[in-house]
Amino acid sequence: MTRRPVTAMACLFAFALLCMARPLWADDSTEPMQSMQAFLRDTPGCVEFTDQCSFCRITDGKAMCTTPSTACIKRDYVCTRKRGE
């Protein structure tokens, strides 16, 4: 048996698996992500928060956020610090 047919078959098999594979970032959730405005309305007293892409702080009543990182998978907002902490 020669190596060439086995290698070609292995490549075809790997390609078929990649075509059928579900992306890791796919989400079964049908709920839309919460907007920053809705998050802040629903989380009173939060002064620092993140969506795993940007880190934000409330300054003079406005959200000031860092630039999102290049390879980022946005998540739901999470409060990282409340007023008075």
Secondary structure by P-SEA (a helix, b strand, c coil): ccaaaaaaaaaaaaaaaaaacccccccccccccccaaaaaaacccccccccccbbbbbcccbbbbcccccccccccccccccccc
